[in-house]
């Protein structure tokens, strides 16, 4: 994975499922599968969980759309 931020929730979820599945528990895997196919925006709690999973896997964060 590159050094920049992930651009979509789907991209982030699939990266975790594809390259870090051995580090995920059942609940995290279910969560990632659900958000990979859902058109519904993430809640604040879901976004936080995804951010933690990305950080633990050493992957870049999800791009929040800001230019900070």
N, CA, C and O atoms as a CHARMM CRD file, in Angstrom:
* protein
*
  272
    1    1 UNK  N      0.83900  -1.17000   0.00000 PROA 1      0.00000
    2    1 UNK  CA     0.00000   0.00000   0.00000 PROA 1      0.00000
    3    1 UNK  C      0.88400   1.23200   0.00000 PROA 1      0.00000
    4    1 UNK  O      1.96600   1.22600   0.58700 PROA 1      0.00000
    5    2 UNK  N      0.43500   2.26700  -0.64400 PROA 2      0.00000
    6    2 UNK  CA     1.21500   3.48000  -0.76800 PROA 2      0.00000
    7    2 UNK  C      1.27900   4.25900   0.52800 PROA 2      0.00000
    8    2 UNK  O      0.71900   3.84700   1.54400 PROA 2      0.00000
    9    3 UNK  N      1.97200   5.39700   0.48500 PROA 3      0.00000
   10    3 UNK  CA     2.14500   6.20000   1.67000 PROA 3      0.00000
   11    3 UNK  C      1.00200   7.15400   1.93600 PROA 3      0.00000
   12    3 UNK  O      0.89500   7.69300   3.03700 PROA 3      0.00000
   13    4 UNK  N      0.13200   7.38000   0.93900 PROA 4      0.00000
   14    4 UNK  CA    -0.95600   8.33500   1.09300 PROA 4      0.00000
   15    4 UNK  C     -2.15500   7.72700   1.78300 PROA 4      0.00000
   16    4 UNK  O     -2.20000   6.53000   2.06900 PROA 4      0.00000
   17    5 UNK  N     -3.11700   8.57600   2.04000 PROA 5      0.00000
   18    5 UNK  CA    -4.33600   8.13300   2.70400 PROA 5      0.00000
   19    5 UNK  C     -5.18700   7.27200   1.77500 PROA 5      0.00000
   20    5 UNK  O     -5.15100   7.42200   0.55400 PROA 5      0.00000
   21    6 UNK  N     -5.94900   6.37100   2.38100 PROA 6      0.00000
   22    6 UNK  CA    -6.93200   5.58700   1.63400 PROA 6      0.00000
   23    6 UNK  C     -8.00500   6.56600   1.16200 PROA 6      0.00000
   24    6 UNK  O     -8.34600   7.50600   1.87900 PROA 6      0.00000
   25    7 UNK  N     -8.53400   6.35100  -0.03100 PROA 7      0.00000
   26    7 UNK  CA    -9.49500   7.31600  -0.55600 PROA 7      0.00000
   27    7 UNK  C    -10.94300   6.94300  -0.29400 PROA 7      0.00000
   28    7 UNK  O    -11.80000   7.82600  -0.26800 PROA 7      0.00000
   29    8 UNK  N    -11.24400   5.67600  -0.10100 PROA 8      0.00000
   30    8 UNK  CA   -12.62700   5.27600   0.15900 PROA 8      0.00000
   31    8 UNK  C    -12.68300   4.26400   1.29300 PROA 8      0.00000
   32    8 UNK  O    -11.70600   3.57500   1.58700 PROA 8      0.00000
   33    9 UNK  N    -13.84000   4.19300   1.91500 PROA 9      0.00000
   34    9 UNK  CA   -14.07200   3.19700   2.96100 PROA 9      0.00000
   35    9 UNK  C    -13.88000   1.79900   2.38000 PROA 9      0.00000
   36    9 UNK  O    -13.26800   0.93800   3.01200 PROA 9      0.00000
   37   10 UNK  N    -14.40200   1.57800   1.18500 PROA 10     0.00000
   38   10 UNK  CA   -14.28100   0.26200   0.54900 PROA 10     0.00000
   39   10 UNK  C    -12.81800  -0.11600   0.34700 PROA 10     0.00000
   40   10 UNK  O    -12.42000  -1.24400   0.63900 PROA 10     0.00000
   41   11 UNK  N    -12.02100   0.81700  -0.14700 PROA 11     0.00000
   42   11 UNK  CA   -10.59400   0.56800  -0.36000 PROA 11     0.00000
   43   11 UNK  C     -9.90400   0.18800   0.95400 PROA 11     0.00000
   44   11 UNK  O     -9.10900  -0.75100   0.99600 PROA 11     0.00000
   45   12 UNK  N    -10.21000   0.91700   2.01200 PROA 12     0.00000
   46   12 UNK  CA    -9.60400   0.64600   3.31100 PROA 12     0.00000
   47   12 UNK  C    -10.03000  -0.72000   3.84600 PROA 12     0.00000
   48   12 UNK  O     -9.19600  -1.49600   4.31400 PROA 12     0.00000
   49   13 UNK  N    -11.32300  -1.01000   3.77500 PROA 13     0.00000
   50   13 UNK  CA   -11.83000  -2.28800   4.27400 PROA 13     0.00000
   51   13 UNK  C    -11.23700  -3.45900   3.49900 PROA 13     0.00000
   52   13 UNK  O    -10.83100  -4.45800   4.09200 PROA 13     0.00000
   53   14 UNK  N    -11.18700  -3.33900   2.18500 PROA 14     0.00000
   54   14 UNK  CA   -10.63900  -4.42500   1.37100 PROA 14     0.00000
   55   14 UNK  C     -9.14600  -4.61100   1.60600 PROA 14     0.00000
   56   14 UNK  O     -8.65900  -5.74100   1.58900 PROA 14     0.00000
   57   15 UNK  N     -8.41500  -3.52800   1.82300 PROA 15     0.00000
   58   15 UNK  CA    -6.98200  -3.64300   2.12000 PROA 15     0.00000
   59   15 UNK  C     -6.77100  -4.42100   3.41500 PROA 15     0.00000
   60   15 UNK  O     -5.89100  -5.27800   3.49100 PROA 15     0.00000
   61   16 UNK  N     -7.57000  -4.12800   4.42000 PROA 16     0.00000
   62   16 UNK  CA    -7.46200  -4.85000   5.68500 PROA 16     0.00000
   63   16 UNK  C     -7.84400  -6.31700   5.52200 PROA 16     0.00000
   64   16 UNK  O     -7.14500  -7.20100   6.01700 PROA 16     0.00000
   65   17 UNK  N     -8.93700  -6.57400   4.83800 PROA 17     0.00000
   66   17 UNK  CA    -9.38500  -7.95600   4.64200 PROA 17     0.00000
   67   17 UNK  C     -8.41200  -8.76100   3.78500 PROA 17     0.00000
   68   17 UNK  O     -8.20200  -9.94800   4.03400 PROA 17     0.00000
   69   18 UNK  N     -7.82500  -8.13000   2.79100 PROA 18     0.00000
   70   18 UNK  CA    -6.94300  -8.82800   1.86400 PROA 18     0.00000
   71   18 UNK  C     -5.55400  -9.06900   2.44500 PROA 18     0.00000
   72   18 UNK  O     -5.00400 -10.16100   2.30700 PROA 18     0.00000
   73   19 UNK  N     -4.99500  -8.06700   3.08600 PROA 19     0.00000
   74   19 UNK  CA    -3.59600  -8.14500   3.49500 PROA 19     0.00000
   75   19 UNK  C     -3.37600  -8.32900   4.99200 PROA 19     0.00000
   76   19 UNK  O     -2.24500  -8.56600   5.41700 PROA 19     0.00000
   77   20 UNK  N     -4.42200  -8.22600   5.79500 PROA 20     0.00000
   78   20 UNK  CA    -4.25600  -8.31100   7.24700 PROA 20     0.00000
   79   20 UNK  C     -5.32100  -9.18600   7.90700 PROA 20     0.00000
   80   20 UNK  O     -5.58500  -9.04200   9.10100 PROA 20     0.00000
   81   21 UNK  N     -5.92700 -10.08000   7.15100 PROA 21     0.00000
   82   21 UNK  CA    -7.00700 -10.91700   7.68200 PROA 21     0.00000
   83   21 UNK  C     -6.55400 -11.75300   8.87100 PROA 21     0.00000
   84   21 UNK  O     -7.34200 -12.01600   9.77900 PROA 21     0.00000
   85   22 UNK  N     -5.29400 -12.17200   8.87400 PROA 22     0.00000
   86   22 UNK  CA    -4.80400 -13.01900   9.96100 PROA 22     0.00000
   87   22 UNK  C     -4.71500 -12.27800  11.29300 PROA 22     0.00000
   88   22 UNK  O     -4.56800 -12.91300  12.33800 PROA 22     0.00000
   89   23 UNK  N     -4.80200 -10.95300  11.27600 PROA 23     0.00000
   90   23 UNK  CA    -4.74100 -10.17600  12.51400 PROA 23     0.00000
   91   23 UNK  C     -6.12500  -9.74300  13.00000 PROA 23     0.00000
   92   23 UNK  O     -6.24400  -9.11100  14.05000 PROA 23     0.00000
   93   24 UNK  N     -7.16200 -10.07700  12.24700 PROA 24     0.00000
   94   24 UNK  CA    -8.52000  -9.63600  12.57400 PROA 24     0.00000
   95   24 UNK  C     -9.29000 -10.71500  13.31700 PROA 24     0.00000
   96   24 UNK  O     -9.12800 -11.90700  13.05400 PROA 24     0.00000
   97   25 UNK  N    -10.13200 -10.28100  14.25200 PROA 25     0.00000
   98   25 UNK  CA   -11.04300 -11.23800  14.87500 PROA 25     0.00000
   99   25 UNK  C    -12.33300 -11.30500  14.04200 PROA 25     0.00000
  100   25 UNK  O    -12.51900 -10.53700  13.09800 PROA 25     0.00000
  101   26 UNK  N    -13.20400 -12.22600  14.40800 PROA 26     0.00000
  102   26 UNK  CA   -14.43700 -12.45200  13.64300 PROA 26     0.00000
  103   26 UNK  C    -15.28000 -11.18000  13.54800 PROA 26     0.00000
  104   26 UNK  O    -15.78900 -10.84400  12.47900 PROA 26     0.00000
  105   27 UNK  N    -15.42100 -10.49100  14.65200 PROA 27     0.00000
  106   27 UNK  CA   -16.25600  -9.28000  14.68300 PROA 27     0.00000
  107   27 UNK  C    -15.69000  -8.19000  13.77000 PROA 27     0.00000
  108   27 UNK  O    -16.43900  -7.53000  13.04900 PROA 27     0.00000
  109   28 UNK  N    -14.37600  -8.00300  13.80100 PROA 28     0.00000
  110   28 UNK  CA   -13.75200  -7.00200  12.92700 PROA 28     0.00000
  111   28 UNK  C    -13.91200  -7.37500  11.46200 PROA 28     0.00000
  112   28 UNK  O    -14.15700  -6.51000  10.62100 PROA 28     0.00000
  113   29 UNK  N    -13.77300  -8.66100  11.15400 PROA 29     0.00000
  114   29 UNK  CA   -13.95700  -9.12400   9.78000 PROA 29     0.00000
  115   29 UNK  C    -15.37100  -8.87600   9.28200 PROA 29     0.00000
  116   29 UNK  O    -15.57400  -8.45200   8.14400 PROA 29     0.00000
  117   30 UNK  N    -16.34700  -9.14400  10.14100 PROA 30     0.00000
  118   30 UNK  CA   -17.74800  -8.88200   9.77500 PROA 30     0.00000
  119   30 UNK  C    -17.97200  -7.39600   9.52100 PROA 30     0.00000
  120   30 UNK  O    -18.61300  -7.01200   8.54300 PROA 30     0.00000
  121   31 UNK  N    -17.44200  -6.57200  10.40400 PROA 31     0.00000
  122   31 UNK  CA   -17.56700  -5.12100  10.27100 PROA 31     0.00000
  123   31 UNK  C    -16.97400  -4.65100   8.94400 PROA 31     0.00000
  124   31 UNK  O    -17.60300  -3.87900   8.22000 PROA 31     0.00000
  125   32 UNK  N    -15.77400  -5.11100   8.62700 PROA 32     0.00000
  126   32 UNK  CA   -15.11400  -4.68500   7.39400 PROA 32     0.00000
  127   32 UNK  C    -15.86700  -5.16200   6.15900 PROA 32     0.00000
  128   32 UNK  O    -15.97700  -4.42200   5.18200 PROA 32     0.00000
  129   33 UNK  N    -16.38300  -6.37900   6.18700 PROA 33     0.00000
  130   33 UNK  CA   -17.16500  -6.87700   5.06500 PROA 33     0.00000
  131   33 UNK  C    -18.42400  -6.05800   4.85200 PROA 33     0.00000
  132   33 UNK  O    -18.80400  -5.76400   3.71900 PROA 33     0.00000
  133   34 UNK  N    -19.06100  -5.69500   5.94600 PROA 34     0.00000
  134   34 UNK  CA   -20.29400  -4.90100   5.86200 PROA 34     0.00000
  135   34 UNK  C    -20.02800  -3.51200   5.30600 PROA 34     0.00000
  136   34 UNK  O    -20.76700  -3.04100   4.44100 PROA 34     0.00000
  137   35 UNK  N    -18.97600  -2.84500   5.79200 PROA 35     0.00000
  138   35 UNK  CA   -18.73000  -1.48000   5.31500 PROA 35     0.00000
  139   35 UNK  C    -18.15200  -1.46100   3.90100 PROA 35     0.00000
  140   35 UNK  O    -18.24600  -0.44800   3.20700 PROA 35     0.00000
  141   36 UNK  N    -17.55500  -2.57200   3.47300 PROA 36     0.00000
  142   36 UNK  CA   -16.99900  -2.63600   2.11200 PROA 36     0.00000
  143   36 UNK  C    -18.09300  -2.59700   1.05500 PROA 36     0.00000
  144   36 UNK  O    -17.85500  -2.13700  -0.06100 PROA 36     0.00000
  145   37 UNK  N    -19.28200  -3.07000   1.38900 PROA 37     0.00000
  146   37 UNK  CA   -20.36300  -3.14100   0.40400 PROA 37     0.00000
  147   37 UNK  C    -21.50800  -2.17300   0.68400 PROA 37     0.00000
  148   37 UNK  O    -22.43500  -2.06400  -0.12000 PROA 37     0.00000
  149   38 UNK  N    -21.45600  -1.47300   1.80500 PROA 38     0.00000
  150   38 UNK  CA   -22.54600  -0.57700   2.18100 PROA 38     0.00000
  151   38 UNK  C    -22.38700   0.80300   1.54900 PROA 38     0.00000
  152   38 UNK  O    -21.28900   1.35700   1.50500 PROA 38     0.00000
  153   39 UNK  N    -23.48800   1.34200   1.06700 PROA 39     0.00000
  154   39 UNK  CA   -23.49000   2.70200   0.51500 PROA 39     0.00000
  155   39 UNK  C    -23.76700   3.74300   1.59900 PROA 39     0.00000
  156   39 UNK  O    -23.68600   4.94500   1.34600 PROA 39     0.00000
  157   40 UNK  N    -24.09000   3.28500   2.79200 PROA 40     0.00000
  158   40 UNK  CA   -24.39900   4.17500   3.90400 PROA 40     0.00000
  159   40 UNK  C    -23.11300   4.76600   4.47800 PROA 40     0.00000
  160   40 UNK  O    -22.15500   4.02800   4.70800 PROA 40     0.00000
  161   41 UNK  N    -23.06800   6.06900   4.71100 PROA 41     0.00000
  162   41 UNK  CA   -21.87600   6.66900   5.32200 PROA 41     0.00000
  163   41 UNK  C    -21.60800   6.07600   6.71000 PROA 41     0.00000
  164   41 UNK  O    -22.53500   5.65000   7.40000 PROA 41     0.00000
  165   42 UNK  N    -20.34600   6.05500   7.10500 PROA 42     0.00000
  166   42 UNK  CA   -19.98600   5.53600   8.42100 PROA 42     0.00000
  167   42 UNK  C    -20.46000   6.47700   9.51900 PROA 42     0.00000
  168   42 UNK  O    -20.44600   7.69800   9.36300 PROA 42     0.00000
  169   43 UNK  N    -20.87700   5.88600  10.62800 PROA 43     0.00000
  170   43 UNK  CA   -21.16500   6.69000  11.80900 PROA 43     0.00000
  171   43 UNK  C    -19.82200   7.11000  12.41600 PROA 43     0.00000
  172   43 UNK  O    -18.77100   6.60900  12.01500 PROA 43     0.00000
  173   44 UNK  N    -19.86200   8.00900  13.35900 PROA 44     0.00000
  174   44 UNK  CA   -18.63600   8.45000  14.02700 PROA 44     0.00000
  175   44 UNK  C    -17.94200   7.26900  14.71100 PROA 44     0.00000
  176   44 UNK  O    -16.71900   7.14400  14.66300 PROA 44     0.00000
  177   45 UNK  N    -18.73200   6.41100  15.34200 PROA 45     0.00000
  178   45 UNK  CA   -18.18100   5.23800  16.03000 PROA 45     0.00000
  179   45 UNK  C    -17.53600   4.27000  15.02400 PROA 45     0.00000
  180   45 UNK  O    -16.45000   3.74900  15.27400 PROA 45     0.00000
  181   46 UNK  N    -18.20200   4.03500  13.89800 PROA 46     0.00000
  182   46 UNK  CA   -17.65000   3.15200  12.86900 PROA 46     0.00000
  183   46 UNK  C    -16.36500   3.72700  12.28300 PROA 46     0.00000
  184   46 UNK  O    -15.40000   2.99500  12.06200 PROA 46     0.00000
  185   47 UNK  N    -16.34900   5.02400  12.03400 PROA 47     0.00000
  186   47 UNK  CA   -15.15300   5.67500  11.49300 PROA 47     0.00000
  187   47 UNK  C    -13.98300   5.54400  12.46200 PROA 47     0.00000
  188   47 UNK  O    -12.84300   5.33900  12.04600 PROA 47     0.00000
  189   48 UNK  N    -14.27000   5.66100  13.74400 PROA 48     0.00000
  190   48 UNK  CA   -13.23000   5.49600  14.75600 PROA 48     0.00000
  191   48 UNK  C    -12.68000   4.08400  14.79200 PROA 48     0.00000
  192   48 UNK  O    -11.47200   3.88200  14.91700 PROA 48     0.00000
  193   49 UNK  N    -13.57500   3.09800  14.68100 PROA 49     0.00000
  194   49 UNK  CA   -13.15100   1.69700  14.68200 PROA 49     0.00000
  195   49 UNK  C    -12.29100   1.41100  13.45300 PROA 49     0.00000
  196   49 UNK  O    -11.24900   0.76500  13.56200 PROA 49     0.00000
  197   50 UNK  N    -12.71900   1.88400  12.29400 PROA 50     0.00000
  198   50 UNK  CA   -11.94200   1.68600  11.07100 PROA 50     0.00000
  199   50 UNK  C    -10.56800   2.33700  11.20500 PROA 50     0.00000
  200   50 UNK  O     -9.56400   1.74300  10.81100 PROA 50     0.00000
  201   51 UNK  N    -10.51200   3.53700  11.74800 PROA 51     0.00000
  202   51 UNK  CA    -9.23300   4.23100  11.93100 PROA 51     0.00000
  203   51 UNK  C     -8.29700   3.42100  12.82300 PROA 51     0.00000
  204   51 UNK  O     -7.10300   3.32500  12.54000 PROA 51     0.00000
  205   52 UNK  N     -8.83100   2.83500  13.90200 PROA 52     0.00000
  206   52 UNK  CA    -8.01300   2.00800  14.79700 PROA 52     0.00000
  207   52 UNK  C     -7.48800   0.77300  14.08400 PROA 52     0.00000
  208   52 UNK  O     -6.32400   0.40700  14.24700 PROA 52     0.00000
  209   53 UNK  N     -8.33600   0.13100  13.29900 PROA 53     0.00000
  210   53 UNK  CA    -7.90300  -1.06600  12.57000 PROA 53     0.00000
  211   53 UNK  C     -6.81000  -0.72800  11.55900 PROA 53     0.00000
  212   53 UNK  O     -5.84000  -1.47300  11.42100 PROA 53     0.00000
  213   54 UNK  N     -6.96200   0.38800  10.85400 PROA 54     0.00000
  214   54 UNK  CA    -5.94900   0.81600   9.88900 PROA 54     0.00000
  215   54 UNK  C     -4.62700   1.12100  10.59000 PROA 54     0.00000
  216   54 UNK  O     -3.56000   0.72700  10.11900 PROA 54     0.00000
  217   55 UNK  N     -4.70500   1.81800  11.70600 PROA 55     0.00000
  218   55 UNK  CA    -3.49800   2.17300  12.45300 PROA 55     0.00000
  219   55 UNK  C     -2.78000   0.92200  12.95200 PROA 55     0.00000
  220   55 UNK  O     -1.56200   0.80700  12.81400 PROA 55     0.00000
  221   56 UNK  N     -3.52500  -0.00900  13.52600 PROA 56     0.00000
  222   56 UNK  CA    -2.92500  -1.25200  14.03800 PROA 56     0.00000
  223   56 UNK  C     -2.25500  -2.06500  12.93700 PROA 56     0.00000
  224   56 UNK  O     -1.26900  -2.75900  13.18400 PROA 56     0.00000
  225   57 UNK  N     -2.79100  -1.97700  11.72900 PROA 57     0.00000
  226   57 UNK  CA    -2.23500  -2.72500  10.59900 PROA 57     0.00000
  227   57 UNK  C     -1.09000  -1.96900   9.92400 PROA 57     0.00000
  228   57 UNK  O     -0.45100  -2.49500   9.01300 PROA 57     0.00000
  229   58 UNK  N     -0.83100  -0.74400  10.36600 PROA 58     0.00000
  230   58 UNK  CA     0.22800   0.05300   9.76000 PROA 58     0.00000
  231   58 UNK  C     -0.14400   0.61600   8.40200 PROA 58     0.00000
  232   58 UNK  O      0.72500   0.93500   7.59100 PROA 58     0.00000
  233   59 UNK  N     -1.44100   0.73500   8.15900 PROA 59     0.00000
  234   59 UNK  CA    -1.92900   1.27200   6.89100 PROA 59     0.00000
  235   59 UNK  C     -2.23800   2.75900   7.04100 PROA 59     0.00000
  236   59 UNK  O     -2.48400   3.23200   8.15000 PROA 59     0.00000
  237   60 UNK  N     -2.22600   3.49700   5.92900 PROA 60     0.00000
  238   60 UNK  CA    -2.53900   4.92500   6.00900 PROA 60     0.00000
  239   60 UNK  C     -3.99300   5.14900   6.41900 PROA 60     0.00000
  240   60 UNK  O     -4.84300   4.28400   6.20700 PROA 60     0.00000
  241   61 UNK  N     -4.27300   6.30300   7.00000 PROA 61     0.00000
  242   61 UNK  CA    -5.64300   6.60100   7.42800 PROA 61     0.00000
  243   61 UNK  C     -6.56300   6.83500   6.24400 PROA 61     0.00000
  244   61 UNK  O     -6.12500   7.00300   5.10600 PROA 61     0.00000
  245   62 UNK  N     -7.84200   6.84100   6.54700 PROA 62     0.00000
  246   62 UNK  CA    -8.85100   7.16100   5.54200 PROA 62     0.00000
  247   62 UNK  C     -8.79800   8.65700   5.28000 PROA 62     0.00000
  248   62 UNK  O     -8.74600   9.45100   6.21900 PROA 62     0.00000
  249   63 UNK  N     -8.80900   9.04600   4.01700 PROA 63     0.00000
  250   63 UNK  CA    -8.81400  10.45600   3.63700 PROA 63     0.00000
  251   63 UNK  C    -10.15000  11.04800   4.05500 PROA 63     0.00000
  252   63 UNK  O    -11.20200  10.59900   3.60000 PROA 63     0.00000
  253   64 UNK  N    -10.11000  12.06200   4.92400 PROA 64     0.00000
  254   64 UNK  CA   -11.36400  12.65900   5.40200 PROA 64     0.00000
  255   64 UNK  C    -11.87600  13.76400   4.49000 PROA 64     0.00000
  256   64 UNK  O    -12.89900  14.38400   4.77900 PROA 64     0.00000
  257   65 UNK  N    -11.16900  14.01400   3.39000 PROA 65     0.00000
  258   65 UNK  CA   -11.63300  15.01400   2.43900 PROA 65     0.00000
  259   65 UNK  C    -11.15700  16.41800   2.72300 PROA 65     0.00000
  260   65 UNK  O    -11.39700  17.32600   1.92700 PROA 65     0.00000
  261   66 UNK  N    -10.47400  16.61800   3.86300 PROA 66     0.00000
  262   66 UNK  CA    -9.97600  17.95900   4.16700 PROA 66     0.00000
  263   66 UNK  C     -8.56100  18.11700   3.62500 PROA 66     0.00000
  264   66 UNK  O     -7.89100  17.13500   3.30700 PROA 66     0.00000
  265   67 UNK  N     -8.12600  19.34800   3.52800 PROA 67     0.00000
  266   67 UNK  CA    -6.77700  19.63200   3.04400 PROA 67     0.00000
  267   67 UNK  C     -5.88200  20.08700   4.19200 PROA 67     0.00000
  268   67 UNK  O     -5.03300  20.96000   4.00900 PROA 67     0.00000
  269   68 UNK  N     -6.06200  19.51400   5.34800 PROA 68     0.00000
  270   68 UNK  CA    -5.30100  19.91300   6.53700 PROA 68     0.00000
  271   68 UNK  C     -3.85000  19.49900   6.44700 PROA 68     0.00000
  272   68 UNK  O     -3.07500  19.76000   7.36700 PROA 68     0.00000
